[in-house]
Amino acid sequence: MTPDEFQQAWQADSAQTRVIIDADLLREEVQRDQRQFNTMISYRDFGEVGVAIVMIPIWFVMGYMLDLPWAWYLSVPVFLWIAGFMLLYRRRHQPEPDESEGPLLQQCVQRSLAEVEQQIWLLKNILWWYLLPPTLSITAFFAQISWQSRGGGWAPALLFFVLLEGFVLALYGWIYVLNQRVVREQLLPRREELQKLRTSLEQETTDEGINGQIALPNLPFPGKIPPAPCASPVQLIVGLVLFLAIILLLFFFIYQAKHWDSGSSQHFPKRAPFAAVRWEDSQPEVKVNDQWYRLIALDGIPAEEMITFSKETFGDKWQKRFEEDLVELMSRMGHPPGSTVTLEVQLLSSNEKETLKEVRMTVANRAAIWLAAQARERDAAGE
């Protein structure tokens, strides 16, 4: 025989090769892989739902303690949406016992293929149901904070918004890319293997009751995909506890940063009843509800008396401390303000006086005043 004839004979013999395996062993392998995959997905979904539910009370506490604006609470319906969507999706796609006729092995493969298809759909559409809702709520919060801080100038407020929004978009963009990578490198190859196995089973005649063996011409288990890691319930609970501890620790640092006065051993809330302050000689003019007024008194304390006390207590920094540390100033005078104050003001366009009652002392107002002061210092340094 010539070399070509040897090659043709070898190819003809290879085309007729069949891999004979035990049907029970193959079914057990498919079922084991299916259980491992379902366990990983269940732990992931449980973690996402648990984190979303835990974040709701934390969000309310942080909003109340830090006196954050109303846009902060837009994230609460987002947490409810994520938890509800995941629970509803899992309920609607809960695998049911397959009562159709056919080999048990083929039913297992079909169910595994359906579950993989569901996860591919979830991760491919993660932008719409998981990433976009919190992006919109967080963007609204940043936009409101930036809008309230515009008293210091539009440029610093816009820069503040762009930096925060850029960080959020970069973070969520990374999450999206990571999930699409999982689809490409894990789920799509897994689906391809299961489709090959299903096709092979449909082409072969299986008689498990007689010999319990299956002949597969294209056995699709090349071992390309490593087994999916699965966390145990103990590890999941520990992870959730650590996550909660990190959130509480972050809240503690934020709270301390907003209430700590570096010049004394006491804690004073960083709040203000007006969004901006400017000076006409030594007379403060304040901005309340987008309207400028001349400040006459605050909670019955004349503005002149507050200015005099600030000069005597803080020296050259009396203006800065009056603007940025109003709570401390009034507390040192023996008149600590509450969550709301009464302002006696005078319109700049006339001598008409007004009394503004229950004006809220907010962190956002104080932040706007601080940003305006920073902008003035940068402008002065540039000159």
Rosetta blueprint (number, residue, H / E / L):
1 M L
2 T L
3 P H
4 D H
5 E H
6 F H
7 Q H
8 Q H
9 A H
10 W H
11 Q H
12 A H
13 D H
14 S H
15 A H
16 Q L
17 T L
18 R L
19 V E
20 I E
21 I E
22 D E
23 A H
24 D H
25 L H
26 L H
27 R H
28 E H
29 E H
30 V H
31 Q H
32 R H
33 D H
34 Q H
35 R H
36 Q H
37 F H
38 N H
39 T H
40 M H
41 I H
42 S H
43 Y H
44 R H
45 D H
46 F H
47 G H
48 E H
49 V H
50 G H
51 V H
52 A H
53 I H
54 V H
55 M H
56 I H
57 P H
58 I H
59 W H
60 F H
61 V H
62 M H
63 G H
64 Y H
65 M H
66 L L
67 D L
68 L L
69 P L
70 W H
71 A H
72 W H
73 Y H
74 L H
75 S H
76 V H
77 P H
78 V H
79 F H
80 L H
81 W H
82 I H
83 A H
84 G H
85 F H
86 M H
87 L H
88 L H
89 Y H
90 R H
91 R H
92 R H
93 H L
94 Q L
95 P L
96 E L
97 P L
98 D L
99 E L
100 S L
101 E L
102 G L
103 P L
104 L H
105 L H
106 Q H
107 Q H
108 C H
109 V H
110 Q H
111 R H
112 S H
113 L H
114 A H
115 E H
116 V H
117 E H
118 Q H
119 Q H
120 I H
121 W H
122 L H
123 L H
124 K H
125 N L
126 I H
127 L H
128 W H
129 W H
130 Y H
131 L H
132 L H
133 P H
134 P H
135 T H
136 L H
137 S H
138 I H
139 T H
140 A H
141 F H
142 F H
143 A H
144 Q H
145 I H
146 S H
147 W H
148 Q H
149 S L
150 R H
151 G H
152 G H
153 G L
154 W H
155 A H
156 P H
157 A H
158 L H
159 L H
160 F H
161 F H
162 V H
163 L H
164 L H
165 E H
166 G H
167 F H
168 V H
169 L H
170 A H
171 L H
172 Y H
173 G H
174 W H
175 I H
176 Y H
177 V H
178 L H
179 N H
180 Q H
181 R H
182 V H
183 V H
184 R H
185 E H
186 Q H
187 L H
188 L H
189 P H
190 R H
191 R H
192 E H
193 E H
194 L H
195 Q H
196 K H
197 L H
198 R H
199 T H
200 S H
201 L H
202 E H
203 Q H
204 E L
205 T L
206 T L
207 D L
208 E L
209 G L
210 I L
211 N L
212 G L
213 Q E
214 I E
215 A E
216 L E
217 P L
218 N L
219 L L
220 P L
221 F L
222 P L
223 G L
224 K L
225 I L
226 P L
227 P L
228 A L
229 P L
230 C L
231 A L
232 S L
233 P H
234 V H
235 Q H
236 L H
237 I H
238 V H
239 G H
240 L H
241 V H
242 L H
243 F H
244 L H
245 A H
246 I H
247 I H
248 L H
249 L H
250 L H
251 F H
252 F H
253 F H
254 I H
255 Y H
256 Q H
257 A H
258 K H
259 H H
260 W E
261 D L
262 S L
263 G L
264 S L
265 S L
266 Q L
267 H E
268 F L
269 P L
270 K L
271 R L
272 A E
273 P L
274 F L
275 A L
276 A E
277 V E
278 R E
279 W E
280 E E
281 D L
282 S L
283 Q E
284 P E
285 E E
286 V E
287 K E
288 V E
289 N L
290 D L
291 Q E
292 W E
293 Y E
294 R E
295 L E
296 I E
297 A E
298 L E
299 D L
300 G L
301 I E
302 P E
303 A H
304 E H
305 E H
306 M H
307 I H
308 T H
309 F H
310 S H
311 K H
312 E H
313 T H
314 F H
315 G H
316 D H
317 K H
318 W H
319 Q H
320 K H
321 R H
322 F H
323 E H
324 E H
325 D L
326 L H
327 V H
328 E H
329 L H
330 M H
331 S H
332 R H
333 M L
334 G L
335 H L
336 P L
337 P L
338 G L
339 S L
340 T E
341 V E
342 T E
343 L E
344 E E
345 V E
346 Q E
347 L E
348 L L
349 S L
350 S L
351 N L
352 E L
353 K E
354 E E
355 T E
356 L E
357 K E
358 E E
359 V E
360 R E
361 M L
362 T E
363 V H
364 A H
365 N H
366 R H
367 A H
368 A H
369 I H
370 W H
371 L H
372 A H
373 A H
374 Q H
375 A H
376 R H
377 E H
378 R H
379 D H
380 A H
381 A H
382 G H
383 E L
